[in-house]
């Protein structure tokens, strides 16, 4: 990959000119991947334009100061409304955004436009087909639709089948998501490409920083760490219930949950009701969660659904022993890549890189309810890793080895291949 100093040297005019379209730069996995792609393409000599539908910007541009300046100079906000506006309001703004996107594509002489997430994807697919349109779906479609309002869900379900035929390529980040997407919309498998998210190159460096926040004094071999927004989909309630059983078997066990969200008070109260509050810390949002991950004895991912579990991959990259619920989609692909994506763990499933347990119960239960079989399996897996040092160390080595497959260079090369293929199908442009 070209050194960031190339930012001051300009891009190669013979290389493709790529537009990257996304709703906003609010914090999120899709935004991180879009920014990483823009950064890596630019410094491989490609001309890149970042196109935002809304002005919100929580995420810093990646790379060195020169890289950030180069990307800032190539960033355009197409709309002025908030990403939090209602679905109807956003729909009414579609014609204006469509015109502004068309103008940006023409002004920057873009050869291809790559979009991320449903609203940007729909807008992209409505564009002039003389410019290839590549759409990237970041969640399993059933999970993505479940999170939307009825109006938005209807809009996506009706529009996608009509517009997907216009896509030069459809990219997903997990094979399980691709399989479901193809079934849902009746697409042949060869219409889809899977490009897993890479591990950010600075994770190891940032992990060496000293943690500074709630729970930093509880890290160590006896500590379970979970990272994720405090929402039902991330499964922290089942984790807390399982942790109460872990404490009965391992009195020194501790639990640190990194993240914030609407379930914070519920989790705090549940820890009290379960009698484990002294051994639990809700660390809140941490801009750099990696020291907490690196300081864990075991990392847990109890999610009910994932688009692609970046937190799990990052924990593996940092050499942590991991226990993950076998939810759609991604944990199985990371921990048991040689198994079918349609397989679901029925109990503890040992792999070379971690332990899979059955999906967590669909609804959160209170402190008095007996553990479900899935919660019991989660408790048993965590207990086993805390007690068995040799097993934990073996899984740490396996996790680290498995994570080496998810490099930024490999992801960028895969994106470049998809883009090049879409341009080749169109023929020469300059």
C-alpha positions in Angstrom: 0.0 0.0 0.0 1.3 3.4 -0.9 2.7 5.5 1.9 0.4 8.2 3.2 2.9 10.8 2.0 1.4 10.1 -1.5 -1.5 12.3 -0.5 0.7 15.3 -1.3 1.7 13.9 -4.7 -1.8 13.5 -6.2 -3.4 10.4 -7.6 -2.7 8.5 -10.7 -5.0 9.8 -13.5 -5.0 6.3 -15.1 -6.6 4.8 -12.0 -10.3 4.6 -11.5 -12.2 7.5 -10.0 -14.4 6.1 -7.2 -17.3 7.7 -5.3 -18.0 6.3 -1.8 -21.6 7.1 -0.8 -22.9 6.7 2.8 -25.5 8.3 5.0 -23.3 10.1 7.4 -20.1 9.7 9.5 -22.0 8.8 12.7 -20.1 6.2 14.7 -20.7 2.7 13.2 -19.1 -0.3 11.6 -20.3 0.6 8.1 -18.9 4.1 8.4 -15.5 2.7 9.6 -15.3 0.3 6.6 -16.3 3.1 4.2 -13.6 5.4 5.5 -11.0 2.7 5.5 -11.8 1.8 1.9 -11.6 5.5 0.9 -8.2 5.8 2.7 -6.7 2.7 1.3 -7.9 3.3 -2.3 -6.6 6.8 -2.2 -3.2 5.8 -1.1 -3.0 3.1 -3.7 -3.2 5.9 -6.3 -7.0 5.8 -6.9 -9.0 9.0 -7.0 -11.7 8.9 -4.3 -14.6 11.1 -3.4 -16.5 10.7 -0.1 -20.2 11.6 -0.6 -22.4 12.0 2.6 -26.2 12.2 2.5 -26.3 14.0 5.9 -23.8 16.3 7.7 -23.4 14.4 11.0 -19.7 13.6 11.6 -18.8 11.8 14.8 -15.9 9.7 13.3 -12.5 11.1 12.6 -11.1 10.7 9.2 -8.5 7.9 9.2 -4.7 7.9 8.8 -2.0 10.5 9.3 -2.7 14.3 9.2 -1.8 14.3 5.5 -4.2 11.4 4.9 -7.0 13.3 6.8 -6.4 16.5 4.9 -6.5 14.6 1.6 -9.8 12.9 2.5 -11.3 16.1 3.9 -10.6 17.8 0.5 -12.5 15.0 -1.2 -15.5 15.0 1.0 -18.9 16.4 -0.1 -22.1 16.6 1.9 -25.1 16.2 -0.5 -27.8 17.0 2.0 -28.3 19.4 4.9 -30.9 17.5 6.9 -30.2 15.3 9.9 -29.8 11.6 9.7 -32.3 11.4 12.5 -35.1 12.8 10.4 -38.1 10.6 9.9 -38.4 8.1 7.1 -41.1 10.2 5.3 -39.0 13.3 5.5 -36.0 11.5 4.1 -38.1 10.0 1.3 -39.3 13.5 0.3 -35.7 14.6 0.1 -34.8 11.8 -2.3 -35.3 13.8 -5.5 -33.0 16.6 -4.3 -30.4 14.1 -3.2 -30.7 12.2 -6.5 -30.0 15.5 -8.4 -27.1 16.4 -6.2 -25.6 12.9 -6.4 -25.8 13.0 -10.2 -24.2 16.4 -10.2 -21.3 15.2 -8.0 -20.8 12.1 -10.2 -20.5 14.4 -13.3 -18.4 17.1 -11.6 -15.8 14.6 -10.4 -16.1 12.4 -13.5 -16.5 9.3 -11.3 -16.1 5.9 -13.0 -18.0 4.0 -10.3 -20.0 4.7 -7.1 -19.9 2.3 -4.1 -22.6 2.8 -1.5 -23.1 1.5 2.1 -26.4 0.7 3.8 -29.9 0.8 2.6 -30.8 4.4 2.0 -27.5 5.2 0.2 -27.8 1.9 -1.7 -31.3 2.8 -3.0 -30.2 6.3 -4.0 -27.1 4.8 -5.7 -29.2 2.3 -7.7 -31.5 5.1 -9.0 -28.5 6.7 -10.7 -27.5 6.7 -14.3 -26.4 3.2 -15.3 -23.7 4.5 -17.5 -21.7 4.7 -14.2 -21.5 1.3 -12.5 -23.2 1.1 -9.1 -21.9 -1.2 -6.4 -24.0 -1.6 -3.3 -22.8 -2.9 0.1 -25.2 -4.5 2.5 -23.8 -4.5 6.1 -26.3 -6.6 8.0 -28.2 -9.8 7.6 -31.3 -8.4 5.7 -33.9 -9.9 8.2 -32.1 -8.2 11.1 -31.8 -4.9 9.2 -35.5 -4.9 8.3 -36.5 -5.8 11.9 -34.8 -2.6 13.1 -36.7 -0.4 10.7 -40.1 1.2 10.9 -43.0 -0.4 9.0 -42.8 2.3 6.4 -39.1 2.0 5.9 -39.3 -1.8 5.9 -42.0 -1.7 3.2 -39.9 0.7 1.1 -36.8 -1.5 1.2 -38.7 -4.7 0.5 -40.5 -3.2 -2.5 -37.6 -1.2 -3.9 -34.7 -3.7 -3.6 -36.1 -6.3 -5.9 -36.8 -3.7 -8.6 -33.5 -1.9 -8.3 -30.9 -4.7 -7.5 -30.9 -5.7 -11.2 -29.2 -2.3 -11.8 -26.3 -3.1 -9.5 -22.9 -3.9 -11.1 -22.0 -5.7 -7.9 -23.6 -6.5 -4.5 -21.1 -6.8 -1.6 -21.8 -8.3 1.8 -19.5 -8.8 4.7 -20.5 -12.3 5.8 -21.4 -15.5 3.9 -24.4 -16.1 6.1 -25.7 -12.6 5.2 -25.1 -13.3 1.5 -26.9 -16.6 1.6 -30.0 -15.0 3.3 -29.9 -12.0 1.0 -29.8 -14.2 -2.1 -32.7 -16.3 -0.9 -34.8 -13.3 0.1 -34.5 -11.6 -3.3 -34.1 -14.6 -5.5 -30.6 -13.7 -6.6 -28.1 -16.2 -8.0 -25.1 -16.7 -5.8 -22.7 -15.4 -8.4 -24.3 -12.0 -8.2 -23.0 -11.5 -4.7 -19.5 -10.9 -3.4 -18.4 -11.4 0.2 -15.7 -9.1 1.6 -15.3 -9.5 5.4 -14.4 -6.5 7.4 -10.6 -6.2 8.1 -9.0 -5.5 11.4 -7.9 -1.9 11.7 -4.1 -1.6 11.5 -3.9 0.4 14.7 -5.7 -2.0 17.0 -2.6 -3.5 18.5 -1.0 -0.2 19.1 -4.1 1.3 20.7 -4.4 -1.9 22.8 -1.1 -1.1 24.5 -2.4 2.2 26.0 -3.3 2.2 29.7 -7.1 1.7 30.3 -8.5 4.7 32.1 -12.1 4.4 33.2 -14.6 2.3 35.2 -13.5 -1.3 35.5 -9.8 -0.6 34.6 -8.8 -2.0 38.1 -10.7 -5.2 37.5 -8.9 -6.5 34.4 -6.9 -9.7 34.6 -7.1 -13.4 33.9 -10.3 -13.8 36.0 -12.2 -11.1 34.1 -14.7 -11.5 31.3 -15.0 -8.5 29.0 -17.8 -7.8 26.6 -17.9 -4.8 24.2 -21.0 -3.5 22.6 -23.8 -0.9 22.7 -26.2 -1.6 25.6 -29.2 -2.7 23.6 -31.2 -6.0 23.5 -29.5 -7.2 20.3 -26.1 -7.3 22.0 -27.3 -9.8 24.7 -25.9 -8.3 27.8 -28.9 -9.4 29.9 -28.3 -13.1 29.1 -24.6 -12.5 29.8 -25.3 -11.1 33.2 -27.6 -13.9 34.1 -25.0 -16.4 32.9 -22.3 -14.6 34.8 -24.2 -15.1 38.1 -23.8 -18.9 37.5 -20.1 -18.3 36.6 -19.6 -16.6 40.0 -21.0 -19.6 41.8 -18.3 -21.8 40.2 -15.5 -19.2 40.1 -15.8 -16.8 43.1 -13.0 -14.6 41.8 -14.6 -14.0 38.4 -15.4 -10.5 37.3 -17.3 -9.0 34.4 -16.6 -5.7 32.6 -19.1 -4.5 30.0 -17.7 -1.7 27.7 -20.4 0.3 26.0 -23.4 2.6 26.6 -27.0 2.6 25.6 -30.6 2.5 26.8 -30.2 -0.7 28.8 -27.7 0.7 31.2 -30.1 1.2 34.2 -31.7 -2.2 33.5 -28.3 -3.9 33.6 -27.2 -2.1 36.7 -30.4 -3.1 38.5 -30.2 -6.7 37.2 -26.6 -7.0 38.6 -28.0 -5.9 42.0 -30.9 -8.4 41.8 -28.5 -11.2 40.8 -26.2 -10.4 43.7 -23.2 -9.9 41.5 -23.0 -6.1 41.4 -19.6 -5.9 43.3 -18.0 -8.1 40.6 -19.6 -6.2 37.6 -18.5 -2.9 36.1 -20.4 -1.0 33.3 -17.5 0.9 31.8 -19.6 3.0 29.5 -18.5 4.1 26.1 -14.8 4.1 25.5 -13.3 5.8 22.5 -10.5 3.2 22.7 -11.9 -0.1 24.0 -8.9 -2.2 23.0 -7.0 -1.9 26.4 -10.1 -3.4 28.1 -10.1 -6.3 25.5 -6.4 -6.9 25.8 -6.7 -6.9 29.6 -9.4 -9.6 29.6 -9.0 -13.2 30.6 -12.0 -14.1 28.3 -14.0 -12.1 25.8 -17.7 -12.8 25.5 -19.9 -11.9 22.5 -23.5 -12.9 23.6 -25.2 -11.0 20.7 -28.5 -12.1 19.3 -27.6 -10.6 15.9 -24.6 -9.1 14.2 -23.9 -7.6 10.8 -20.2 -8.6 11.2 -18.9 -8.9 14.7 -15.9 -6.5 14.7 -15.5 -6.7 18.4 -15.1 -10.5 18.2 -12.6 -10.2 15.4 -10.6 -7.6 17.2 -10.5 -9.7 20.4 -9.2 -12.6 18.3 -6.6 -10.4 16.7 -5.5 -9.3 20.2 -5.1 -13.0 21.2 -8.0 -13.3 23.6 -9.9 -16.6 24.2 -13.5 -15.9 23.0 -17.0 -17.3 23.7 -19.6 -16.3 21.1 -23.3 -16.9 20.7 -23.9 -18.6 17.3 -26.1 -15.7 16.1 -26.6 -14.5 12.5 -24.2 -13.6 11.2 -20.4 -13.8 11.5 -19.4 -15.6 14.7 -19.5 -19.0 13.1 -17.5 -17.8 10.1 -14.9 -16.3 12.3 -14.6 -19.2 14.8 -15.5 -22.2 12.7 -14.9 -21.3 9.0 -14.9 -24.9 7.8 -18.5 -25.5 8.9 -21.7 -24.6 7.1 -23.1 -21.1 7.6 -26.5 -22.7 8.1 -25.3 -24.8 11.1 -26.3 -23.6 14.6 -24.6 -24.7 17.8 -26.8 -27.0 19.9 -24.4 -26.9 22.9 -20.8 -26.0 23.6 -19.0 -26.2 20.2 -15.3 -26.1 20.6 -13.2 -24.8 17.7 -9.6 -24.0 17.2 -10.3 -20.3 17.7 -12.9 -20.1 20.4 -16.2 -21.6 21.7 -19.6 -21.2 20.1 -22.7 -21.6 22.2 -26.4 -21.6 21.1 -28.2 -18.4 20.2 -29.4 -16.4 23.3 -33.1 -16.5 24.2 -35.1 -14.1 22.0 -36.3 -12.0 24.9 -34.6 -10.7 28.0 -35.6 -12.5 31.2 -35.6 -11.2 34.8 -33.3 -12.3 37.6 -35.7 -14.9 39.1 -36.2 -16.8 35.9 -34.2 -20.1 35.5 -31.3 -20.0 33.1 -32.3 -21.1 29.6 -30.2 -23.9 27.9 -28.4 -21.2 25.9 -27.5 -19.1 29.0 -26.4 -22.3 30.8 -24.1 -23.1 27.8 -22.7 -19.6 27.9 -22.1 -20.0 31.7 -20.4 -23.3 31.2 -18.1 -22.1 28.4 -17.0 -19.0 30.4 -16.4 -21.1 33.5 -14.4 -23.7 31.6 -12.1 -21.0 30.1 -11.6 -19.3 33.4 -10.7 -22.6 35.1 -8.6 -24.2 32.3 -5.5 -22.2 31.7 -4.2 -24.6 29.1 -7.4 -24.5 27.1 -7.5 -20.8 27.3 -4.0 -20.4 26.0 -4.6 -22.8 23.2 -7.7 -20.8 22.1 -5.7 -17.6 22.4 -3.1 -18.9 19.9 -5.9 -20.2 17.6 -7.8 -17.0 17.7 -4.7 -14.9 16.9 -3.8 -17.2 14.0 -7.3 -17.1 12.6 -7.4 -13.3 12.7 -4.4 -13.0 10.4 -6.8 -13.7 7.5 -8.5 -10.4 7.9 -5.9 -7.9 6.9 -6.7 -4.4 5.4 -4.5 -5.3 2.4 -6.6 -8.4 1.7 -9.9 -6.4 2.0 -8.7 -3.6 -0.1 -7.5 -6.0 -2.8 -10.9 -7.7 -2.8 -12.7 -4.3 -3.2 -10.3 -3.3 -6.0 -11.1 -6.6 -7.8 -14.9 -6.0 -7.5 -14.5 -2.5 -8.7 -12.2 -3.5 -11.6 -14.6 -6.2 -12.7 -17.6 -3.8 -12.7 -15.5 -1.3 -14.9 -14.4 -4.1 -17.2 -18.0 -5.2 -17.8 -18.8 -1.6 -18.8 -15.8 -1.2 -21.0 -13.2 1.6 -21.4 -14.2 5.0 -20.0 -11.2 7.3 -20.9 
